Amino acid sequence: MRLSVPARRIVPGGRRPWAGLLAGLALGLTLSLAQPGARAGAPLDAELERIQALAQTDRAAAIAQLQALRDRLPANASADQRFRMLSLLIAYYGESGDVRARRYIDEMAALGERQHDREMTLWAQNYRARALALFDARPAEGARLLEEALERAAGADLSLLTALHDSAATCYAELNDYKRALFHHKAMLGVLQGQGDDVAFLRCQALSNISAIYSQMGDQRQALDYNQQAVSIARSQHAQAMLASLAHGRCEIYGKLGDAAQADRACQQGLAMARQVGDPALEAALFSTLARSAWEGGRYADCLRYARTELAQRERGGNRMDIARAQADLGLCHIGLGALRQGEDELGAALAVYRAGKEAQELTDTLGALVTAYERAGLFREAHTTLRELGARKAELAQHKLDRATLAMRSEFEFAARQKEIVALKESNRLQEAALTRDRLILALGVLATLLVAAVGFFKLREKERARRLALRANHEKSRFVAEAAHDLRQPMQAIGNLLGAAAHALGRGDAQRGGELIGTAQKATHVMRSSFNAVLELSRLECGAITAEYSSFDLAEVVSETVFALRPLSEARGVAMRLRLRGQRRLIVRSDRQLLGRVLGNLLTNAIKYGEPARADGAVVLVSVLALGRHCRVDIVDNGVGIAPELQRQIFKPFFQADNPGRDRERGIGLGLAIVDSILGLLACHSLELRSAPGRGSRFRLRVPLAAAGEAVAPALAAAPAASPDEVAGLYLLYVEDDRLVRRSTEALLREYRVLCEAAASLAELEVLLPGLERMPDLVLTDYTLPAGRTARDVVRAVREEFGASLPVIVLTGESQALTLDGELAGAIVLRKPVDAAALLAHIRSLCG
């Protein structure tokens, strides 16, 4: 079950349709399936359970099997089993927007009438009302149906009352009547109050929906309060997916409150949890929020990074409208960075999708953002042209809203007319009853006359009653419409809670060993996330041209040996034998970029190791050989692993594609290694890669590297900095400048653990106040590159040099994706890109300080 937290876009002031519109059907289905009366041991119930499980992985197959089951339903199937099957059909067809959902809502209503089951009929009315809001854009009529159903539902089951209130809140929210929506969500919360832990998750959803409504109404403090209440319940239930959505809600709320630090923290928490539970849609929504915040703040490089990640997530989802929204975000970022043509192309593609899909609100929001982007870029002519189109679109949208209001008013008049017809029919019935009474008095005058008149009156009354029922049914048929289905079924609740929460609990009860194990597991997860993030960042920097080749001449055999040596622990842990063959004793001097070539070799070897098959009879083996051929050197990397089918050998170089990882095993990476290889080889001149592979037999990668010219100077190998021990860095004295409070505090904590003395400042201004009071000259300067008030690391180095009259060793920590020019004040500085491994940071500190 998904929380109805409104999804936001980068377009300022934009509003997407109420995100909880479909959640009620999932809620209704969840509650309806909990009805007593289903026999767990019955074969039909077991089959329905199996289809529900299948739907989690293959929705199309589940629908086909459920439809087949319905077509051959046993005659002795109980009403409860039929009701359960119809609920599933309504949910699945409704989620995919299939109008066949209408048929099964009507069938459910007919079943309720045949069984004289009031609650079953009300469930059908609940679904029908939601269909009015979703399929027919008539939420006002849906709300009326639900108010009528709530009047008839007095004393009904808890699950039915909860679903009706939730559906009513959804319809009123679509009408922008947030007060009525709030009323029904609070009524739903009241129904669930005091019902125990069995409905704790539903209480959490209700609290989240109330928080979302308050946020829409502009009361962010109330929204935050209800969000926190929902968080408390979700944590008690170990509902990780719910916690991730709530973090997204807090990110939105803090953003509206203007608390950028809290908003960023909430977004990052939501991203971590969304990745943990495997919710790419929520992850994409969070990246969209981050992109919007960066764009509004003028941080276009961050905006571009977030928007690209959002687009990658949306493209995997395949929804054209979501992809268009991500393209619009990306286009605005590109315009902000000066890439006008590219930004306009992306925005043009998004606007075309909006026009084709008749998404008027999205179209006007995006045009409004484009006007702002042009004005920021100083393109006032383009801004004026776009503003004219925006005015025309707003006029069209206003006309559409007017037409919709007119339709709603007409619906109200028709409803009033039907009510008058019902009143007239009731009055007619009353008069008929009076006439019947009069006839009965007359019949009492004599036995024969009475019998005759009674017989005539009986047949007359029967005909009148039949006519009355037919009239009522015909009138009732006029108000029947088709149902809405939820886009999300009940999702499995998380079996375990947050690792750090569990560790805190273990430490709280004194189990330090278990707490340490959980923290260790959390550190491994952090390492996997860092590796994935770095891979995505590296591919992004390669594709946007932030990385360029720096050629030198070096010994290829030396680089190959270093790479094989570095990956031996990984191969041994996976049971894969690595063999290195270097032919001849002479050096193989090549012309390339040593670092980028090492990255290519590392990715190819890692790929061969991860897809090895240790269970083979002859064992898993990776063979690496190096030999000179004419003007090139060739590196062969051969494995006897799973192999790659011919039709997939081009696709494996595409981002996020994995040929033999259907379960998305994170130990095999996320599918970026070969994409990075392909991008790097596109930078390196005269380099090429050839692949030969067959399924079940393994793969051979042949990498060709050009030889250096005779007599060209050979660059010495760079020795890797060994890991630093606490004693080697203890007592060092550092100046540290970092504007991000969370990063600054965490780095200070790391340095304190290694007994490194540190003076920290959040800006250049704070540093300038701090410098005159220092007791001695620092050993090293550690600084972020981009600082508040337009200052950079260059200003920090210049201020330190002026204070002490000497140049100190410098380490620059940066999150910038673009390459930094190390000249002037930064000549000789070491640049480390965030996130930086703690051991690597300490090793560099020790190497610079001797």
N, C-alpha and C positions, 0 to 999 in steps of 0.2 A: 504494500500500500504506500503510495507516494504522498508526501506533504504538499499542500497547495500553497507553496511559497511562490509569489509572482516572479516570473523570470524577467530580468531586465536586460536592456540592450544598451549599446553605446550611444544611441541617439538620445540627446538630452530631452527630458520631458516626455519621451515616448512611453506608450502603454500597450502591452500586449494583452490579448484576451485573458480573462481570469484563468489562472493556471490550474485551479482546482476543479474546472468544469467537468472533467471526466472522472475525478477521484471518487465521486459519490457512487458511481456504478460499481466500481471495485469494492467500495465499502458495503454497498447493498448486497453484492454477491457474497462477500465474505460473511456478512451477518445472516443472509438467507441460507447459506450452506450449513450454518451452525444450528439450524432448526432441528428439534428432536423429531424422530420418526424415521430417519434413515437407518437401515440395518447394516452395521459395519461389515457383517460377514456375508451379505448377499453378493452374488456374482456381479450383478449390475452395478452395485456400489463400488466394488473393487475395480471394475472397468472404468468407472468415472474417475476414481482416484488415480488410476494409471494415466488417463488422458490429461488430467490436471498436471501431473508431474511432467508429461511430455511437452505440454505447452510452455514450460519454462525454457526449453531449449529449441523447440521446433513448433512454432505457432501454427503454421500452415498445415503440417501433418496432424496436429491435434484437432484442428477444425474439421479436416476431412474425415478423421476417424469418428469424431463426435457426431457429424452429420450422418455418417453411415450407421452409427448406433441408433440414432433417432429414427432413421428410415426403417430399421428392422427391430424396433422396440418390442419386447415381449408383451403379449396381451395382458399378462398378469402383473405387469409393472405397477407399483403403488403410485398414488398421487404424489407422495413426497419425492419419490425417485424421478417422476416426470418433471416435477417442479425444479429439482436440482439440475436435471439435464437442460431444461429450458433456460435456467439462469446462466449456465455456462455458454450456451449458444448465443444468448443476448450479449454476454460480456465479450466473447471473441469477435463476433460480427460487428458489434458496436465499436470496438477498439480500432478495427480496420476501416470504419466508415461504411460498412456494407449495409445496404438498405434491407437486406434479408432479416436484420434484427427486428424490423417492424412485425414481420410475420410471427415471430416467436413471442413477442410481447402480447400480441392479440391472442395467441394460443394459450399463453399463461393466464390471461384474463378469462378466457372461456373455460379453462380448467377450474379456476377458482369459482366461477359461477355454477358449473356443474356439480362441484363438490360442496357448494354453499359454504365455501371457506372464505370468510371475510378477510383474513390476513393475507392469503394468497392473492386475492383480488387487489388489495391495497399495494402489495409488492409490484403487481403489474402497473398499477396507476403511478407508482413511484418512477418506474422505468419510462413510462409514457411521458410523464412530465419532463424528465431530463431530455428525452428525444425532442421535445418541442424547443428546448433551449439550444440543443446542439445541431440538429439536422435542419430545423425549420426556422431558426432564428426568432422564435416566439417565446422568450422566457417569461413574459407576462402571463400567458395562458398556462405555462407550466407551473408558475407560482400559484395561480388560482386552483389548479387541480390539486396541488400539494396541500394548500390550506384546507380544501374540502376533505382531503384524505386524513389530515390531522384531526379534523372534527370527528370523523368516523372511527379514528384509531384509539379512542379513549379505552384504557385498560388493555391495550394490545401488548404484544411481546416487546421486550427491551430492544431487540435488534431492529424491529420494524420502526419503532418510534425514532430511534437514532438515525436510521437511513432516511426517513422522511424529513427530519429536521435538516440533515446534511444536504439533501437534494433541494429543499426550499432555500437554504442559504446560498447554494450555487446559482439558482435562478435569479435571486435578488441581486447577487453580486454581478451577474451578467447585465442586469438592468442598471448597474451603478447605484442601486439602493443599498448602501452599505449598512445603514442603521437596521434595516430589516434582516439583512444577512447576518449582522452581528447578533441580533436577537435570537435567530434560529441556532446559530453556533453555540451561544450560551445556553439555550434551552437543551441542546444536545449534550452539552457538558453537564447540565443539571441531571439529565436522565442517567448519565453514566456515573454520577457521583455516588460513592458508597457501595459500588458493585464489586469491589475487590480487584485483585491483580489480573483477573481474566480479561478485563476490559481496559487495563492500564494503557495499552498501545493506542486504543481508540480515544482515550482522554488526551493522550499526547497529540494525536492528530487534530482534535478539536482545538486545543490550546494553540497549536501552530496556525490553524486557520484564523483564529481570532487575532493572533499577532499580525497575520498578513492583512486582515481587514483594517486594523488600527493603522497599519503603515500606509495603506491606501487612503485613509481618511486624514493622514497627516499627523496623527498622534504617535510619534516615534517612541516616546517614553513608555506609553502603555504597550506598544508593540514589543519593545524590548523586555518588559516585565513578563508578558505572556510567553515570549520565546524562552526566557530563562526557566519558567515553570515547566515548559515542555521538555527542555534539556534535562531537568532533574528526573522526570519520569523516564525519558529515553535511556538515560544512563542506568537507571535501576533495572530496566528491561534488557540491557546490553544491545539496544537497537542501533547498530552502527550506521545503517543506511539513513535512519531517521536523524541521527546526530549530524550526519553530513549535510542533509537538507536544511536543518536548523542553523548550522554554521553559515550556509549561504544566506538564509534570512537575516542573520545578525550582520553579515557583511553589508547587505542592502540597507539595513536600519542605521548602522553606524555611518554609512556613507551619507545618508540623508541628514544625520545629526552633525555632519562635518568633522567627525572624528576619524581622520584618515588612518592613523596608526591602528586603532581598534578594528576598523574595516579591513585593513590589509591582513591583520592577524586572523580575523574570522575567516577571510577568504582562503588563506593558506591552510588553516585547520580543515576547512571544507574540502580543499583539493586533496589533502593527505587522506582524509577519510573516504572521499569519493573513489580515489584510486584503490584504497584498501578493499572496499566492497565491490569494486568493478562496476561503477555507474558512469559510463562515458557521457551520457546526456547531462548529468549534473556537473561533471567535470568541465564540459564545454560551456555550460551556463556560468560557472565560476570564472572561467577564463574570459568570457564576454564581459562580466562585471569588472574584472581587473582591467581589461582593455578600455572599457568606458571611463573608468576612473583615471587611467593614465592619459587618455585623450583629452578629457576635460581639464586635467592638470597641465597639459602641454608636454607630457613626457612621451613623445612620439616613438622613441626607440623601444621603450617598454610596451607601449601600446601595440607596436608592430609584432613584437615577440608574442604577446598574449593572443593577439588576433590570429596569428598564424597557427598557434597551437589550437585555438578554438576551431579554425577552419578544418584542420586535420581531423579533429574529433567529429565535426559535423559531417564531413565527407564520408567517414566510416559509417555514420548513421544512415546516410542515403536520403534524408528528407530534403527536398529541393528548397523549401521555404527556410529551413534552418541554415542550409548552405548559403542561401542568398543573404541572410542576416549576417553571417560571418564574413561574407565577401564585402558587404557594406562597411562593417567594422574595419576590415583590412584596407579598404579603399580610403577611408577617412584618415587612417594612420599614415598611409603613403603620401597623401596630400600634405599632411602635417610635416612630413620629412622632405617635402619638395619633389617627390616623384609624382608629378601631376598627371602625366599620361597614364601611368600604371594605375594610380588611384581612380582616375575617371573611368578607365576600362572596367575595373572591379565594381565600382558603384553603378556603372551602366548595366552590367550583367545582373546585379541585384535588383535594380529598378525594373528591368525587363521582366524578371520573375514576379515582382510585386504587381506589375501591370497585368501580366497574363493571369495571375491568380486573383485579381481584383482585390488586392490587399490595400485598401485605401489608407488605413491608419498607418501601416508600415511605410507606405509610399510618402505620405506627408511628413512623417517623422524623419525619414532619411533625407528628404529634400531640405528640411529645416536644418539638419546637421551639416549638409553639404554647403548651405549658405554660410553657416558659421565657419566652416573650414576654408571657404574661399576668402571670406573677410579676414581671417587670421593670416592667410597667405598673401594678402594685399591684392587679390584678384577681384576687384570690385565690379568689373563689367560682367564676369561670369557669375558673381554673386547676385547681381541685379537680374540677369537672365533667369537664374534658378529661382529667385524670389518671385518672379512673375509666374513661373510654372507652379510654384508652391501656393501662391494665391489662388490660382485656378483650381488646384487640387483640393485646397481647403474649402473652396466654394462647393465643389462637387461633394466632398465629404459632408458638409453642412446640409446640402440638399438630400443626401442619402439618409442622414439622421432625421431630417424632417419627414422624409417618406416613411422611415421606420416608425417615427412617432405617430404619424397619421395612420399607419397600419395598426399600431397598438390601440389607438383610439377607436378605430373601426372595430377591432376585436372586442373592445370594451362595450361598444354599442350593441354588437351582435350578442354578446354574453347577456347584456341587460334585456335584450329582446327575448332571448331564450328563457330568462328568468320570468319575464312577464307571461310567456306562453305556459310555463309550468304553473304559475299562480292561477292563470285562467283555467287550466286543466283541473287543478285542485278544486277551484270553485265549481266547475262543472260536475266533478265527482260528488261534491257536497250536495248540489242540487239533485243529482241522481239518487243519492242516498235518501234525501227527503221525499222524493217521488216514490221510492221503493217503500218507505214507511207508510206513506199514504195508501199505496196499493194494498199493503198488508192489512191495514185497518178495514179496507173495503172487502177484502177476501174473507174477513171474519163474519160477514153477514150470513153466510150459509155454507154448508159442507161442500156441496157440489160446485157452487159458484167459487168457493174458496180454493178447492182443488184445481179447478179450471184456471182461475186467475193465477194461482201459485205456479202451475206448470208454465203458463205463458210468461209470468214474471221471472221464473227461473231461467228459461231460455233467453229471455231478453237481457237479464243481468249477466249471464255468461258471455253473451255477445258484446255487451258493453265493457265488461272487464277485459275481454280479449282485445277489444279495440283500444282500451286505455293502455294496456301493456305494450301493444304494438306501437302506439304513439310515443310512449316513454322510451322504448328501445330505439325507435327511429331518431328521436331527439338526442338520445345518448350517443348514437353512432356518429352524429354530426361533430361531436367534440372529441372523437378519438384520433389520435395522431401517433406517429411512430416514435420508437424509443431511442434513447441515447445509450451508448455503451461506454464503459470506462476504457481509457487507453492503457490502463495498468491494472493487472490483477494483484491480488495479495502477494506480496513478495516475501520470501522466506525470512524469518527473523534471524538475526545474527546469533550464532551459537556461542560466540565468545565476545567479550568486551574488549575495550582498548587495552593494548599491551602495557602501556605506561600506567593506566588506571589499575590494572591487575598487579603490577609491580608495586605501586604505592600501597595497595591493600596488603600484599604479602609482607612488605616492610613494616606496615603498621601493626601487623600481628607478630612481628619479630622473626619472620622467616627470611633471613638475609640471603640464604642460598637460593631460595626460589625467586626472590626479588632480583638477585643478580642474573639468574638465568633469563628472566623475562626482559630485563634491561638489555642483556646481550642479544636476545632475539630482536628487540626493537632496534638496536644498533645495526644488526644485519639488514633489517627492512629499510632503515635509513640509507645504508650503503647501496642497496638495490635502487632506491628512489633517486639517490644522487647520480648513480651511473646512468639511469634512464634519462634524467634531466640533462646531464652533460652530453649524452649522445644526441638528444634533441637539439640542444643549444649548438653543438658542434656542426650538425647538419645544417641548421639555420644559418650559422655564420659562413659556412661554405657556400651555400646557395645564394646568399646576399652579397658575396664578394668581400666579406670582412677579413678573410684569410687569404693571403697571397703566398706564393712559393718563394722561398729564399734559398737559392741554389748554392751548393758548395761541392767539393770533391772529397770523397771519403771511401773507406774500404767497405764494400757491400757485405763481405763475409762477416765482418765485425758486427754490423748492425743485425744481420740474421742471427748470429750467435747470441747477441744480447737479448733479442726478442724470444728466442727459444728458451734461454735460461730463465727469463722472467716468467714464462708461462708454464714451466715444469710443475710448480705446485698445483696449478689448476688441472693439468693433465693427470698427475698422480692421484689427485683427489677423485677424479672421474674414472680412474682405471684405464687411461689411454696412454699407450707407450709412444714417446716422441723420439724419432731418430733423425740425426743431422748428418748430412754427407757434404763435405767440402772437398772438391776435387783439386788436387795439386796444392802446392805450398805458396804459390805466388799470390800477391794481393790483387783483389778485383776492385780497382778504383773506378767509381761511377760518378756521374754528374746528376745530382738530384737534390731535393730538400730532405735532409736527414730526418727531421722530426716527422714530416708528413709521410715519408716512406716507411718509417718505423710504425706509424699508425696503421698504414695499409697492411703491412706484414702481421702486426698484432691482431687486427680484425680478421684476416684470413685464417690465421692459426687458431684463434679463439673459436671461430665458426667450425673449423674442422674438429676441434676437441669436443665442443658441445653436442655435435651431431654424430659422435662416434658411438659404436655399439659394443660395450665391453662384454656383453653376453655372447658374442660370437665365439665359435669354437676356436678360431685362431687368434682371438683377442682383438681389441681395437688398437689400431696403429695409425700414427700420422708421420709421414716421411717428408723431410725437408731437404732439398738439394740445391746447390748453387754451382753454376758453371758459366764460362764465358763462351759466347757464340758471335764471332765477327765483331760488329760494332756494339753489340749489346751483351749484357749479362742476363741470364735467365734464372729465376727462382721458381722451383717446382714445389708445390705443397699438395701432397697426395694423401688421401685417407681412404679407409675401407668402411666408411659409415653408411648411412641410409641412402645416400645418393639423391639425385634430383632428376625428376622427369624432364624430357626435352621441352615439353610445352611450358614448363615453369622456369626454364633457365634464364629467360629475359626478365621475368617478373621478380626474381629474388633480389634484384638490384633496386627495386622500388621501395620507398620508405614503408615500414610497418608490415611488409609482406614476409611471411614465414611459410616455407613449403611443407614442413613436416612438424607443425606444432599446433594441431587443432585445439588443444586444451589451453593455449596461450600460457604455457609454462614459463614463468618469469625467469627461471634458471637458464633458459635458452635465449634470454634477452627479449627485446621488444621489436626486433626486425629492422634495426637501423644500421647494423654493422656493415653490411655489403653496400647499402646506400651511401654510407660515408666513404667507403672505398671507391665507389664509382665517381663521387663528387671530387675526391682528391685526385684521382687519375685524370679527371678533366682539367685540373690545374697544372699538372706536371707534363711538360712537353716531352714528346718522344717516348712516353711510357704507355704500355698496353697490358691488358689482362685477357687471358683466354681460359675458357671453362670447358672441361669435358667431364660428363657424369652419366651414370646409369643407375636407376633405382636398384637398391640392394647390393650394389657393387662398389659404391663410393664415388669420390670426386677428385679431379685433378685441376688445380688452378696454376696457370703459368703466367708469371709476372715478368715482363721484359723491362729492363732499366738500361738507359744508354751509358756506355763507357765514357770516362772523362778523356779529354785530349791529352796526348803524351806530354809529360813534363809539367802538368798543371799541379799547383800546390795542393797538398792534401790537408784538410782541416783535422785537427786533433779531436779525438772522441771526448765527449763531455761526460765527466764522471757524475754519477747520480749521488745526490746528497744522502748519506746514511741516516737512518732514523736517530733522532735525538733522545738521549736519556735524561731524566730529571736533573741529575748532577751536572750535566754538560751545559744546561741553560740556566740553572739556578743562580740567582744573584744578578742577572743581566738587568739593565735599566732601559725601559722603552718609553718613547712618546707614541701615543696611539690616538688617532683622529678618525672618528666614524660618526656620521649623523644619525644612523639607524640605531635607536636605543636597544632593541632586542639583540642585534648583532654585536653592538658594543659590549653589552653586559655579558653575553655568552663568551666573547673572546677574552674579556677580563677574567672571567671564571676559569677559563682554560689556562691562561698565563699564571694565575695564582696557584693552580694545582701543581704547576711546574716550578713554583717559587721564583717567577720572573716578576720584577718590580715594574709597575706600569702606571704612567700618568695619562689619563684619558680625557679627551675633549670632544664635544659634539660639533664643533665648528671652528673655523679659523679665528673668529672673534674670541671664543673661549680659550683657544691655544695662546693667542697673543696676551691674554690676561695671565695665563698660567706660566709662561716662559720666564719672566723676571724672577719668580719665586723658587725656581728649581735649585736644589742644593748642589748638583753636579751635572756634568754634560752627559746626556743619554748615550747609550751604546748604539741605538738604532731607532729609526723613525718608521712606524707602521701606520699607513693612512689609506683611507678610501680615496678614490680618484675624484668623484663628483661630490661637492660639498654645498651646503646652503649658500644663498646670496651669490650664486654664480662663481664661487671659488672652486679651485681644484687642488690636486696634490702638488702641483707646481708652486702654488702660493704657500703651502705648508712648508715645503723644502726651503723656499726663499726666506720665510720668516725664521726658521731654525738656523739657517746659515748666518743671517744678520745678527741673531742673538749670540751665537757662540763663535762666530768668525771661522767656522770650519764646516766641511761637508761630511755629513754622517751617512752611514749605509741606509738605504731606503728600500722598503717593500711596499708596493702598491697593491691593495686588495680592491678589485673592481668587479662590478656586475655588468659593465658595458660590453656589448657584443662587438663593437667596432675595435679595430686594432689601435693601440696607443703608440704614439711616436715618442721614442725614448731619446730625447735630445735635451740640450739646455740643462735645466734643473734636474731632470729625470735621467740624465746620462748615467749609466751604470746601475740604475734601479732594477729590481726584480718585480715583474708584474705577475700576480696570481689572480686568476679569475674565480669568482664565487660560483658555486660553493667550493671551498678548499678543505681538503682533508686535514684534520688536526695534526697528524704526524708529519705531513708534508710542510705545513706552516712552521712547526717547531724545528724541523730539519733545516729549512732555509734561514731561520733566525740564527741557529747555531753556526751555519756555514758563513754567514756575513759577519758575525761577531767573533769569529776565530775560535 
